[in-house]
């Protein structure tokens, strides 16, 4: 049985980003840039004023009146050359006229219209943004692999990029297995249970900006599984829930083998989520997630989500992004496996406060459904007390927690 780090290494060695394609700028938000881009213009494109005020030529003594010969507005460059002993009113972002070499903010003047008096003597270059001081045309703008945040999208717009090359979004199919599973809208009979796993996975995909496709629920029947899984293998990633343990009706592994899937591993030393099947085929990836809700959530967060990120050229990995927090509730010990408990988090004086939920088992959809983070208990760790440090992985944004 592999440790979680060993399992991730087995996955990572086979991971490749999906092909790139041109993407409209706004639709590229949140994606990874497939190739490096260059600046198309100087920024600023010319010397411009950083303040509303007055521009002059040469040294001017405090208290000396200067005639105001023109007004420079943003987008309307002056055609005159500013002579020594004269000033022009200028707005923020307006091009500095020829001859102008310093700007004095309006609040450091008497604000005159025909003549102006400076309260201080401005230094050469004061409050002028030099053309190209931010970036020169042809210089590197964004490297390949850049995460296209809203700020990056703004940068692309300022350089006229209407489309940008990003990695293709993976297609993801979701299927639940089990004769006992009924839709959430159905009142379950004795021995049946509502399908919460499909709703979790579809919602998790939406949070990541992906549109997962549900294949419904397949019964514990090899023929039906084969037919449904064959459809799912047409997607880049197929997520199966249930049918991967040791029972007589756990048929998923055999069906995957029949369909030509290469299994990488089928057990990971984690709790919950040990019976995790991971396989490759010519067209993509298959994850056979355990059937219990907590196991589905944990294995998705730890392994599936980073795979989906890496397919899109984004950084991702097992336990990547974990932080250090302070316990507000004790943690139980762990024996031979890594344990991952759901937790709620709050902030206090810029410190992360972590409140783990007492573990009830892999069927505990309540604790894991309420959690906004996972807390890790390393193998062989003893109990941890309130106030001890802990490892915590964010599962959502914590604003307002």
N, C-alpha and C positions, 0 to 999 in steps of 0.2 A: 504494500500500500504506500502510495506516494505522500510525502509532505505537501502542503499547499504550494510551497516554493518550487518543489520538484515538478509538481503538476503544471504550474505556470511555465516553467522552463520548457516542458514538453510541448506546450501550446505555442510558446513564443518562437521556437525554432521553425515552426511551420507557417507562421503568420506573414502575410504579404498584404500591402495596401491594394485596394481595388483600383481599376484604371481611372484616369482622370478624364474630365470633360469640361467644356466651357459652361459656366454657371452665371446667370444674371447676378449682378452685384448684391442686391438686397437678399436674394435667395441664398447667397453664399454665407450669410451670417451664421456663425457657430461652426463652420466647416474649416478644413485645413487647406492651405494654399499648396497646390501641387508643384509649382515651379516658382523660382525667384522672380520678382518684378522690380523694374527700375522706375525712378522718378521720370516723369515726362515733361516737367517744367521746373524752373527755379522756384524756390519758395523762401521768402517772397519773390515775386517776379521782378520787383524793382525795389529801390530804397523807399520805404514808406514810414509814415509817422506812427509812433506807438501811442500817441496821446492826442486829445483835442487841445489845441493851443495855437502857437505861432512859430513859424520857421523863419530863420534869419541867416545871414551870410557873415561869418566872422565874429570877432569878439564884440560884445555889447556890455557896457557897464550897467550895473543896477541903477535904476532911476533915470536912465537915458531914454527919452521918447524916440520912437521910430515910426515912420509913416507906414500904414497898412496899405499895400498896393494891390492886393488880390486875395481871393479866397480859394483854397484848394480843397475840393470835396472828393470823397472816395469814389473812384471810377471815372473821375473827370480831371485828368492831369492838366496842370497849367502849362501853357506854351511859352510863357515868358521866362527869362533868366533872372533870378533874384540877385540884385546888386547889393554890395556892402552898404550898410546904413539904411536898409529897408527891411520890412517884414511882410509875411503873408500869413493870413489866418489859415489854419490847416486842421482837417478832421482826422480822427483815428482811421488808419488804413489808407489815407490818401497818399499818392506818390509825391515824394519830396521834389520840388521843382529844381531845375538846374541852378547851381550856385548855392542852394540851401545846404547847410552843414550842421545845423543843430536845431532842436525844438524845445520850446519852453512851455510847460503845461499852462492852460488858461488860468488855473487857480494860483499860479505864481506871477500873475500880471494884473493890471487894472481892468483887463477885458475891453479895452478900447476898440472902437470901430474904425476910425480914420487914423488915429495914432494909438500906439500901445506903449506902456511903460512896464518894463520887467522889474520884478522885485528882487531878482537875483541875477547873477551873471552866468549864463549857461555855458557849459563846456562843449567843445567840438564833439560831435557825434551823439550828443545827449538825446535820448528818446527817439532814435531813428533805428528802424529795423532794416538791416542791410539786405539788398537783393541776394538771394541764394544762401543766406546765413543758416537756414534750417536744412536745406538740401539742394543740390545742384541737379539739373536735368542730366539723366544718364547715370546718376549715382544709385547704389542699392537702396531700395525702398522697403520691401518686405522679403525676408528669406523664405525659401521653400519650407513648408511645414508650419508656417505661421498660423496661429489660431485666429480666425477672422472674427474678432470681437466687434461690437458696434464702433469702437474707436478706429479699428483697422478699416472697416467699411467706409467711414468718413474720410480716412486718408486716401483710399482708393478713389473715392468720388472726387477729391481735390486734384487728382491726377488724371481724371477723365476715363477711368476704367469702367466700361459698362458691363463687361463680362470678365470673369477671372477663372483660371483653371483650378478646379477643386477635385478631390477624389469622389468617386461615385458613392452615393449612399447605399448601404447594404440593404437587400431585401430580406425580410425576416418572417418566417412562418411559425406559428404557435399551434401545438396540438396537445390536448390532454387525453390520457388513456384511463380506462377503468370502467368495468360494468357498474360500479357503485356510484359513479359520478353523474349528477344531474345538473341542468342549467340553474343559475342563481335564482331565476324567477319561479322555479318549481319547488313545491313543498316536498322535501325529501321524506321518503318512507323509511321505516326502520332498516338500518344497515346502509342507507344511502347518504350521500353528502353533496352539498352544493359545490360547484366548481368555482373556487376563488382564485385558482392559479392563473387561469386565462385572463381574468380581469387585471390581476397584478402585472402580468407581462405586457399586456396591451398598454396599460397605464405607464409602466416603466419605459416602454418604447417612446410613448408620446413625450415624456419628460426629456428624453434624449434627442427629441426632434426627429424620431423615426416613426414610420407607419407600419407597425407589425400587422400581419394578416393571420386571422384565426382560421384554422382548419376544423374547428369543432372538437368533439370528443369521439374517440375511437374505442370500441369495446375490446375486451381481452380476448381477441381472436386473431390468429396469425394472418389469415387472409385479409381481414379488414385493416389490420395494422399495415400490412405490406402495401395495400392499395393507397392508403392515406399518406404513409411515409413517402411513397414514390412521388406523390404530388409535392410534398414538402421539400424534397431534395432538389426541386427546381429553384428554390430560393438560395441566396448566399448563405443563410444561417437557418437551421431548423431547430426549434426548441420543443422538446418533448417533455411532458410532465407525467411521471409515474411509469411503472412497468420495468424498472431497472434494478430492483432488489433481488432477493434470492427465492421468491415464492414461485409456486407452480404456474402462476399466471403472469409472471414477469417475463414477457416475450420480446421486449424491445431490442435487446442486444442480438438475439438470433436473427431477427428480421433485418437489422442494419447490416449484419455480416452477409446475409443472403443478397442484399442489394449492393454489395461491393464497397461498403464503408470500411475504412481502416481505423480500428479502435486504437486510441493513444493510451487510454487508461480507463478503469471503471470503478476505482475506489480512491478516495482522498482522505487523509487523516485529519478530518475536521468534524466538528459537532456544532450544529446539525449540518447534514449535507454529505455524509460519507459516500453513499452510492451514487457518485456522479460519473456518468459515461460521457466521454469526449471522443469524437470520431471525425475523420476527414474523408471527403470523397472528391471526385474530380471537380465538382462544381462548388464546393464550399465546406461548411462546418455543420456538425450535428452535436447538440448537447442534450443528453438524456438526464434531465433533472429529476431528483427524487420527488415522490408524490406529495409529501407533507408540505403544507404551506410555508412554514419557517425554513425548511430546507430549500424550497424553490427560491425564496427571497435571498437567502444567504449565498447560495451558489450563483445566482444571477449577479448579485452585487460584486462578488469576489472574482468571478471568472468570465461570465458572459459579457457584462458591461465593458470591461477593458478590451475584450476581443473586438466588440463592435466599434470602439473608439479607434483601435489600431487599424482596422480595415479602412477607416476614413482618414488615415494619416494623422490622427490625433495621438498625443501621448496617453498611454494607458498601461496598467500592469496590476498584478495582484498586490493588494494592500497599498497601492500608490495613492498618495494624498492623505495618509493617516496623520493624525495630530496627537499631541500629548494633552491630556486633561487631568482634572482632579476629581476623585470619586466623592460622590455625595451619598452613596450606598455601598456596602461591602460587596466584594466579588467572591464567588466560590472558587475552590481550587480546580485544577485540571490535571488529568493523569497523562495518558499517552497521546492525546490529540489536542490540536488547537481548538479552543472553544470560542464561539462568537455569539455574544449576547446583544439583544436589542437594548437601546438606551435612549433617554431623552437628554438634551443638552440645553444649558443656559449660559449666559455670559455674565461675569461679575468682575469689574475692574480689569477688563481686557483679558480675563482668564476664563478658560473653558471648564465649566462645571458639568460633570457627567453623572447621570442617575440611571444605572442599569436596572432593567426589569428582571425580577426573579425568574429564572428559567423554568418552564413547565414541560419542555420537550419540543420535538420537531413539529408537533401538531398545533403549537401555541400561536395561532394567527393573531390573537389579541395583542400580545406583547410586541411581536414583530410588526404588526400593523400600526402600532402607536409609535414605534421607534423612529427617530430621525438620525440615528447613528448606530454603528456596530462597535462593540467593545471586544477587544481580543484578549484571551487568556492563553498564554503560551503553555506548551506541554510541560508538565512537571511543576507548574507554578502553584504555590500555596495560596491560601486565602488572602485577599487584600482588604484593608480596612478603609473606613471613611478617611479622606484626606490623602490617601496614597495616590501616586501618579498612575495613569493608565493610558493605553493606546486606543484611539478612537478614530473611526473612519466616517466622514460625513456622507449621508445618503440624500440630503436635500439641502436647500439653502436654509440658514438658521436665523434669518432676519425675523425679528419679532418673537423668537423662541423664549 
